[in-house]
Amino acid sequence: MSIGLYRRRIAATVVQLAKDDPVLVKEVIARLRESGEIEVGDLVYLDRIADRWIRIAEGNDKAGASAHP
């Protein structure tokens, strides 16, 4: 397997994790930043994906709550 293909697969897996469990992803990124293992600007793209999926989940929760009075 080439390095490029391997990296794409890893990236796709991480993005999927950000969609499946965005809160976990945000917590891990925060811990890595706090410990100094990554720079403040690292993983911003992944952080934004997690934020987006958190907003989607919150919107779904609100829509579900309003559908059942």
C-alpha positions, 0 to 999 in steps of 0.5 A: 500500500502506498503512503498516499493511500494509507494517509487518505484512509487514515484521514477518512477514518478520522473524519468519520470518527468526528462525525460519529462521536464529535464530542470525543474528538473535541476532547482529544484535540483539547487534551493534545493542545493542552499537553503541547503535543500539537500546536493550537492551529493543528487539527482545526479542520477536524475541530470544525467538522466536530463542531458542525456535527455537534450542531447537527445533533443539537438541531436534531434533538430540538426537532425531535423534542418539538415533534412530541409535545 
